[in-house]
Amino acid sequence: MCLAFLVVLGACSKSSEADKLPSMEFEGVKVDTPQLMAAFVEASPELQKPVSDAVTNMRYRKYLEAMKGLDAVLKSPGLNEQQKKLLTQVLDQLKEVLGKASPRPGQ
């Protein structure tokens, strides 16, 4: 499903078009995951996979795992300024999500 999402976003690689993508909402917080995915459409597979995995983790309410993955990507060499900005922005949004998330059963 994430690969299909990446393919669809391939047409939105221009930043002005990516900025118009609606944010996803987690725990009542809007998170700019579509914009983040769009920023990595043309990135190497080594950068695309952890971003895609982080979005999947968000969907399964594994916010801490998503943050760890995005933080690792943020420390990777070869990122452009837009990618760094979006990673930082999404990480800040995820901090807010974590603050609002109710504990999951069994945790």
Biotite code that builds the C-alpha atoms (Angstrom):
import biotite.structure as struc

atoms = struc.array([
    struc.Atom([0.000, 0.000, 0.000], chain_id="A", res_id=1, res_name="MET", atom_name="CA", element="C"),
    struc.Atom([2.853, 2.387, 0.807], chain_id="A", res_id=2, res_name="CYS", atom_name="CA", element="C"),
    struc.Atom([4.461, 1.704, -2.561], chain_id="A", res_id=3, res_name="LEU", atom_name="CA", element="C"),
    struc.Atom([1.216, 2.610, -4.289], chain_id="A", res_id=4, res_name="ALA", atom_name="CA", element="C"),
    struc.Atom([1.159, 5.782, -2.218], chain_id="A", res_id=5, res_name="PHE", atom_name="CA", element="C"),
    struc.Atom([4.688, 6.603, -3.365], chain_id="A", res_id=6, res_name="LEU", atom_name="CA", element="C"),
    struc.Atom([3.780, 6.004, -6.998], chain_id="A", res_id=7, res_name="VAL", atom_name="CA", element="C"),
    struc.Atom([0.763, 8.288, -6.724], chain_id="A", res_id=8, res_name="VAL", atom_name="CA", element="C"),
    struc.Atom([2.908, 10.941, -5.114], chain_id="A", res_id=9, res_name="LEU", atom_name="CA", element="C"),
    struc.Atom([5.459, 10.637, -7.922], chain_id="A", res_id=10, res_name="GLY", atom_name="CA", element="C"),
    struc.Atom([3.352, 13.063, -9.915], chain_id="A", res_id=11, res_name="ALA", atom_name="CA", element="C"),
    struc.Atom([3.529, 15.523, -7.024], chain_id="A", res_id=12, res_name="CYS", atom_name="CA", element="C"),
    struc.Atom([7.278, 15.896, -6.805], chain_id="A", res_id=13, res_name="SER", atom_name="CA", element="C"),
    struc.Atom([7.125, 19.678, -7.253], chain_id="A", res_id=14, res_name="LYS", atom_name="CA", element="C"),
    struc.Atom([7.160, 21.356, -3.861], chain_id="A", res_id=15, res_name="SER", atom_name="CA", element="C"),
    struc.Atom([4.252, 23.671, -4.695], chain_id="A", res_id=16, res_name="SER", atom_name="CA", element="C"),
    struc.Atom([2.060, 20.666, -5.491], chain_id="A", res_id=17, res_name="GLU", atom_name="CA", element="C"),
    struc.Atom([3.285, 18.717, -2.467], chain_id="A", res_id=18, res_name="ALA", atom_name="CA", element="C"),
    struc.Atom([2.432, 21.650, -0.198], chain_id="A", res_id=19, res_name="ASP", atom_name="CA", element="C"),
    struc.Atom([-1.222, 21.309, -1.237], chain_id="A", res_id=20, res_name="LYS", atom_name="CA", element="C"),
    struc.Atom([-1.512, 17.691, -0.077], chain_id="A", res_id=21, res_name="LEU", atom_name="CA", element="C"),
    struc.Atom([-3.805, 17.325, 2.943], chain_id="A", res_id=22, res_name="PRO", atom_name="CA", element="C"),
    struc.Atom([-2.177, 16.356, 6.216], chain_id="A", res_id=23, res_name="SER", atom_name="CA", element="C"),
    struc.Atom([-3.015, 13.081, 7.937], chain_id="A", res_id=24, res_name="MET", atom_name="CA", element="C"),
    struc.Atom([-4.506, 13.256, 11.408], chain_id="A", res_id=25, res_name="GLU", atom_name="CA", element="C"),
    struc.Atom([-3.289, 11.185, 14.350], chain_id="A", res_id=26, res_name="PHE", atom_name="CA", element="C"),
    struc.Atom([-4.732, 11.630, 17.851], chain_id="A", res_id=27, res_name="GLU", atom_name="CA", element="C"),
    struc.Atom([-6.298, 14.903, 16.688], chain_id="A", res_id=28, res_name="GLY", atom_name="CA", element="C"),
    struc.Atom([-2.963, 16.297, 15.445], chain_id="A", res_id=29, res_name="VAL", atom_name="CA", element="C"),
    struc.Atom([-2.386, 17.052, 11.770], chain_id="A", res_id=30, res_name="LYS", atom_name="CA", element="C"),
    struc.Atom([0.863, 15.455, 10.597], chain_id="A", res_id=31, res_name="VAL", atom_name="CA", element="C"),
    struc.Atom([2.416, 16.341, 7.243], chain_id="A", res_id=32, res_name="ASP", atom_name="CA", element="C"),
    struc.Atom([3.087, 12.761, 6.168], chain_id="A", res_id=33, res_name="THR", atom_name="CA", element="C"),
    struc.Atom([1.923, 13.175, 2.531], chain_id="A", res_id=34, res_name="PRO", atom_name="CA", element="C"),
    struc.Atom([4.304, 16.087, 2.070], chain_id="A", res_id=35, res_name="GLN", atom_name="CA", element="C"),
    struc.Atom([7.096, 14.085, 3.685], chain_id="A", res_id=36, res_name="LEU", atom_name="CA", element="C"),
    struc.Atom([6.475, 11.103, 1.412], chain_id="A", res_id=37, res_name="MET", atom_name="CA", element="C"),
    struc.Atom([6.392, 13.414, -1.625], chain_id="A", res_id=38, res_name="ALA", atom_name="CA", element="C"),
    struc.Atom([9.761, 14.893, -0.636], chain_id="A", res_id=39, res_name="ALA", atom_name="CA", element="C"),
    struc.Atom([11.331, 11.419, -0.745], chain_id="A", res_id=40, res_name="PHE", atom_name="CA", element="C"),
    struc.Atom([9.786, 10.132, -3.989], chain_id="A", res_id=41, res_name="VAL", atom_name="CA", element="C"),
    struc.Atom([13.023, 10.656, -5.897], chain_id="A", res_id=42, res_name="GLU", atom_name="CA", element="C"),
    struc.Atom([15.333, 9.810, -2.994], chain_id="A", res_id=43, res_name="ALA", atom_name="CA", element="C"),
    struc.Atom([17.419, 6.651, -2.817], chain_id="A", res_id=44, res_name="SER", atom_name="CA", element="C"),
    struc.Atom([15.721, 3.453, -1.620], chain_id="A", res_id=45, res_name="PRO", atom_name="CA", element="C"),
    struc.Atom([17.889, 3.655, 1.515], chain_id="A", res_id=46, res_name="GLU", atom_name="CA", element="C"),
    struc.Atom([16.048, 6.878, 2.435], chain_id="A", res_id=47, res_name="LEU", atom_name="CA", element="C"),
    struc.Atom([12.608, 6.005, 1.046], chain_id="A", res_id=48, res_name="GLN", atom_name="CA", element="C"),
    struc.Atom([12.193, 2.765, 2.992], chain_id="A", res_id=49, res_name="LYS", atom_name="CA", element="C"),
    struc.Atom([12.639, 4.175, 6.519], chain_id="A", res_id=50, res_name="PRO", atom_name="CA", element="C"),
    struc.Atom([10.313, 7.086, 5.696], chain_id="A", res_id=51, res_name="VAL", atom_name="CA", element="C"),
    struc.Atom([7.679, 4.686, 4.373], chain_id="A", res_id=52, res_name="SER", atom_name="CA", element="C"),
    struc.Atom([8.163, 2.410, 7.404], chain_id="A", res_id=53, res_name="ASP", atom_name="CA", element="C"),
    struc.Atom([7.731, 5.403, 9.724], chain_id="A", res_id=54, res_name="ALA", atom_name="CA", element="C"),
    struc.Atom([4.419, 6.325, 8.077], chain_id="A", res_id=55, res_name="VAL", atom_name="CA", element="C"),
    struc.Atom([3.278, 2.718, 8.464], chain_id="A", res_id=56, res_name="THR", atom_name="CA", element="C"),
    struc.Atom([4.248, 2.839, 12.148], chain_id="A", res_id=57, res_name="ASN", atom_name="CA", element="C"),
    struc.Atom([2.187, 6.012, 12.568], chain_id="A", res_id=58, res_name="MET", atom_name="CA", element="C"),
    struc.Atom([-0.856, 4.277, 11.092], chain_id="A", res_id=59, res_name="ARG", atom_name="CA", element="C"),
    struc.Atom([-0.447, 1.479, 13.648], chain_id="A", res_id=60, res_name="TYR", atom_name="CA", element="C"),
    struc.Atom([-0.028, 4.023, 16.475], chain_id="A", res_id=61, res_name="ARG", atom_name="CA", element="C"),
    struc.Atom([3.641, 3.103, 16.937], chain_id="A", res_id=62, res_name="LYS", atom_name="CA", element="C"),
    struc.Atom([4.609, 6.744, 17.217], chain_id="A", res_id=63, res_name="TYR", atom_name="CA", element="C"),
    struc.Atom([7.868, 6.258, 19.102], chain_id="A", res_id=64, res_name="LEU", atom_name="CA", element="C"),
    struc.Atom([9.123, 3.764, 16.511], chain_id="A", res_id=65, res_name="GLU", atom_name="CA", element="C"),
    struc.Atom([8.140, 6.213, 13.765], chain_id="A", res_id=66, res_name="ALA", atom_name="CA", element="C"),
    struc.Atom([10.087, 8.983, 15.488], chain_id="A", res_id=67, res_name="MET", atom_name="CA", element="C"),
    struc.Atom([13.172, 6.785, 15.864], chain_id="A", res_id=68, res_name="LYS", atom_name="CA", element="C"),
    struc.Atom([13.088, 5.918, 12.169], chain_id="A", res_id=69, res_name="GLY", atom_name="CA", element="C"),
    struc.Atom([12.649, 9.520, 11.055], chain_id="A", res_id=70, res_name="LEU", atom_name="CA", element="C"),
    struc.Atom([15.376, 10.690, 13.415], chain_id="A", res_id=71, res_name="ASP", atom_name="CA", element="C"),
    struc.Atom([17.770, 8.183, 11.830], chain_id="A", res_id=72, res_name="ALA", atom_name="CA", element="C"),
    struc.Atom([16.846, 9.485, 8.357], chain_id="A", res_id=73, res_name="VAL", atom_name="CA", element="C"),
    struc.Atom([17.416, 13.055, 9.537], chain_id="A", res_id=74, res_name="LEU", atom_name="CA", element="C"),
    struc.Atom([20.987, 12.109, 10.477], chain_id="A", res_id=75, res_name="LYS", atom_name="CA", element="C"),
    struc.Atom([21.626, 10.584, 7.035], chain_id="A", res_id=76, res_name="SER", atom_name="CA", element="C"),
    struc.Atom([23.946, 12.325, 4.578], chain_id="A", res_id=77, res_name="PRO", atom_name="CA", element="C"),
    struc.Atom([22.625, 13.581, 1.270], chain_id="A", res_id=78, res_name="GLY", atom_name="CA", element="C"),
    struc.Atom([19.353, 15.148, 2.405], chain_id="A", res_id=79, res_name="LEU", atom_name="CA", element="C"),
    struc.Atom([18.243, 18.370, 0.756], chain_id="A", res_id=80, res_name="ASN", atom_name="CA", element="C"),
    struc.Atom([16.932, 21.327, 2.754], chain_id="A", res_id=81, res_name="GLU", atom_name="CA", element="C"),
    struc.Atom([13.269, 20.545, 2.024], chain_id="A", res_id=82, res_name="GLN", atom_name="CA", element="C"),
    struc.Atom([13.693, 16.971, 3.282], chain_id="A", res_id=83, res_name="GLN", atom_name="CA", element="C"),
    struc.Atom([15.437, 18.169, 6.455], chain_id="A", res_id=84, res_name="LYS", atom_name="CA", element="C"),
    struc.Atom([12.717, 20.755, 7.062], chain_id="A", res_id=85, res_name="LYS", atom_name="CA", element="C"),
    struc.Atom([9.890, 18.255, 6.598], chain_id="A", res_id=86, res_name="LEU", atom_name="CA", element="C"),
    struc.Atom([11.575, 15.627, 8.761], chain_id="A", res_id=87, res_name="LEU", atom_name="CA", element="C"),
    struc.Atom([12.019, 18.159, 11.562], chain_id="A", res_id=88, res_name="THR", atom_name="CA", element="C"),
    struc.Atom([8.437, 19.369, 11.142], chain_id="A", res_id=89, res_name="GLN", atom_name="CA", element="C"),
    struc.Atom([6.968, 15.854, 11.231], chain_id="A", res_id=90, res_name="VAL", atom_name="CA", element="C"),
    struc.Atom([9.116, 14.908, 14.236], chain_id="A", res_id=91, res_name="LEU", atom_name="CA", element="C"),
    struc.Atom([7.774, 17.964, 16.096], chain_id="A", res_id=92, res_name="ASP", atom_name="CA", element="C"),
    struc.Atom([4.220, 17.015, 15.140], chain_id="A", res_id=93, res_name="GLN", atom_name="CA", element="C"),
    struc.Atom([4.820, 13.459, 16.363], chain_id="A", res_id=94, res_name="LEU", atom_name="CA", element="C"),
    struc.Atom([5.989, 14.797, 19.729], chain_id="A", res_id=95, res_name="LYS", atom_name="CA", element="C"),
    struc.Atom([2.595, 16.472, 20.032], chain_id="A", res_id=96, res_name="GLU", atom_name="CA", element="C"),
    struc.Atom([0.866, 13.245, 18.961], chain_id="A", res_id=97, res_name="VAL", atom_name="CA", element="C"),
    struc.Atom([2.762, 11.298, 21.644], chain_id="A", res_id=98, res_name="LEU", atom_name="CA", element="C"),
    struc.Atom([1.613, 13.791, 24.256], chain_id="A", res_id=99, res_name="GLY", atom_name="CA", element="C"),
    struc.Atom([-2.020, 13.230, 23.285], chain_id="A", res_id=100, res_name="LYS", atom_name="CA", element="C"),
    struc.Atom([-1.912, 9.480, 22.640], chain_id="A", res_id=101, res_name="ALA", atom_name="CA", element="C"),
    struc.Atom([-3.595, 7.249, 25.176], chain_id="A", res_id=102, res_name="SER", atom_name="CA", element="C"),
    struc.Atom([-1.577, 4.211, 26.270], chain_id="A", res_id=103, res_name="PRO", atom_name="CA", element="C"),
    struc.Atom([-2.269, 1.107, 24.214], chain_id="A", res_id=104, res_name="ARG", atom_name="CA", element="C"),
    struc.Atom([-3.403, -2.044, 26.029], chain_id="A", res_id=105, res_name="PRO", atom_name="CA", element="C"),
    struc.Atom([-0.460, -4.237, 26.941], chain_id="A", res_id=106, res_name="GLY", atom_name="CA", element="C"),
    struc.Atom([2.060, -1.387, 27.060], chain_id="A", res_id=107, res_name="GLN", atom_name="CA", element="C"),
])
